[in-house]
Amino acid sequence: MGCRSLAAGHPGYISHDKETSIKYVSHQHPNHPQLFSIVRQACVRSLSCEVCPGREGPIFFGDEQHGFVFSHTFFIKDSLARGFQRWYSIIAIMMDRIYLINSWPFLLGKIRGIIDELQGKALKVFEAEQFGCPQRAQRMNTAFTPFLHQRNGNAARSLTSLTSDDNLWACLHTSFAWLLKACGSRLTEKLLEGAPTEDTLVQMEKLADLEEESESWDNSEAEEDTKAVALLEGAEGRELTKYPTDSSLLSSCGNWQARKLSVFKSLRHMRQVLGAPSFRMLAWHVLMGNQVIWKSRDADLVQSAFEVLRTMLPVGCVRIIPYSSQYEEAYRCNFLGLSPQVQVPSHVLSSEFAVIVEVHAATRSSLHPTGCEDDQSLSKYEFVVTSGSPVAADRVGPTILNKMEAALTNQNLSVDVVDQCLVCLKEEWMNKVKVLFKFTKVDSRPKEDTQKLLSILGASEEDNVKLLKFWMTGLSKTYKSHLMSTVRSPTASEPRS
């Protein structure tokens, strides 16, 4: 603010904003020469050539070089001035024209409030002076006196005198400082994203299905009142899990104490606990879409394992049965939690399309060394990973697995950074899945062309091809129907005449 009504030698006013470390200064004039020139020109124009219709009200002017100005002119009552009033203006200068125009309603309302208060104070002073010494009759008696002698050499009265408020400039400083801060706070940046990701589309579709089924359940009576059925709502969709109604689950409620859950915190944590070879085997089967079976007495441990492992897959590829009392076929789920007593069929044990993680009580000799992040709750367990198709250590594997392991082993990357790397990797490969789906399922290109496309995509290796085909099952119905409708539409395939 460059106010010229402060007394000579006045140090000015300064306010500190601790939140943003910004200082708001009111002084006789801006110290910066370029800013002084901009403010001076805006002041002159607002009170001379830029005139609002009716002379009182808001106007807008300016250019790219000297900035853009919001100016509100108004009159203050003065019993000693010609016409008994003086002309003032409050201005706001910005270099951003669009933002100043968008701030017009905000500035107009707040500045109008300041003006009303100033005019109210000046009116009281004016009425008091007119009551004590009316100026109109005195001026009528000296109507033929030359104008220069009417002023009697008196200088123009200050705004402090017109309002009879010695603290006026301090009050204006705080008002203008708040106005600048509040106006600046209105400037926010928004991230404009493109089309929603496949994970988002799948989640929206599953949520819509869940709401539709919930409505149908509300209109029908329950057939079984003796079974406790829990509806698990998560990103993976809807799963029904039956829990026994044994009263032992509710026993000792009065003596209940919070116990420390045995959980996996992240993929890095799981890799540390299982060991690099076992984790690579498990991760390979997860990415390929093979069935992952966990057998443990601790249902919370299995749940946490699935929550960590599912982050490697698109949402549409995740089908979880958290804990079951019987084996479920692979077409129903690719993540299956079982109690240790459940017998897994022999053909599954020897299958190359399944991996089994058995959780046993660890013996003293098999306790894994400390050093994992918060591994004390898992130190009582021993994890045995087996499969009918073990992954050889020298196998190349899918590209995304190798990149993921490189991120997990890089200790310079935090867990949050690793998670973001995995999100980017999944998006990259889901884009390849979309291209492959369009190429093979929609356009029906021959195999030779498909091989060329896979080579271009950098996914011609066997494991990469299997991964793409499995991830293709996770594409949203919205995306598939959009492509199909576009191809089948006559206007999309036939040129217009």
Secondary structure, DSSP 8 states (H G I E B T S, - for coil): -B-S-S-TT---EEEEETTTTEEEEEBSS-SSHHHHHHHHHHHHHHHTT---TTS-EEEEEEETTTEEEEEEEEEEE-TTSGGGEEEEEEEEEES-HHHHHHTHHHHHHHHHHHHHHHHHHHHHHHHHHHHHS-HHHHHHHTTTS-HHHHSTT-----HHHHHT-TTHHHHHHHHHHHHHHHHHHT--------S--HHHHHHHHHHHHHHHHHHHHHTS--S-SSSEEEEEEETTEEEEEEE---GGGGTT-TT----------SHHHHHHHH-HHHHHHHHHHHHHT-EEEEE-S-HHHHHHHHHHHGGGS-GGG--EEEEESS---TTT-SEEEE-TTS---HHHHT-TTEEEEEEEE--GGG---S-STT-GGGTTEEEEEEESS---TT----HHHHHHHHHHH-TTS-HHHHHHHHHHHHHHHHHHHHHHHIIIIIS---HHHHHHHHHHHT--SHHHHHHHHHHHTTS-HHHHHHHHHHHH-HHHHS---
